[in-house]
Amino acid sequence: MIYHEDKPSGTAFPIIVILIAMIAIAGTLALSSGHQTSTRIFVPSSSAGP
């Protein structure tokens, strides 16, 4: 006979932590996508050419 063992309840904790982390990452990306900042690049005049 094959006996089906119940899974221990300790396996739910890592899944919940991973889901919370994924929601936090998605929320951070959603909030930061609204802020469009201009990128400034500094080019020294001496490297422009001879």
N, C-alpha and C positions, 0 to 999 in steps of 0.2 A: 504494500500500500504506500501511496505517496501522501505525506502529511504536509500541508501548506502552513508554513510558519508565518506568523504576523511579523511585519517589519517593525523594528524598534522605533519608538517615537523620536529618538535622537537624530534620525536622518532628516527631519523636517527643519531643524534649526539652520543648517548650512544653506538650505534652499531659500529660506526666508531672508537670510543675510544677503545672499546673492541678489535676490529680487529687490531688496531695499537699496543695495548699491547701484543696480541698474536704473532704478527710478531716480536716484540722486544724480547720476551722471546725465540722464536724459533731461532732467529738470535744469541742471546747470548749463547744458548746451542750449536749451530753449531760452533761458534767461539771458545768456551772453550773446545770442545771435541777434538780438535787437539793437545792441550797441555797435554802431559802425564807426570805428575810429580811423582817421586817416593815418597811413603809415608814412613816416618821414625817414628818408635815407640820407645820411650825411656822406657827401663825397668830397674829400679834400681836394683843393684846387691843384695841388702839386701832382696828383695822380691822374689828372685829366690828359696829360700828354706833354711832350717837350716843347 
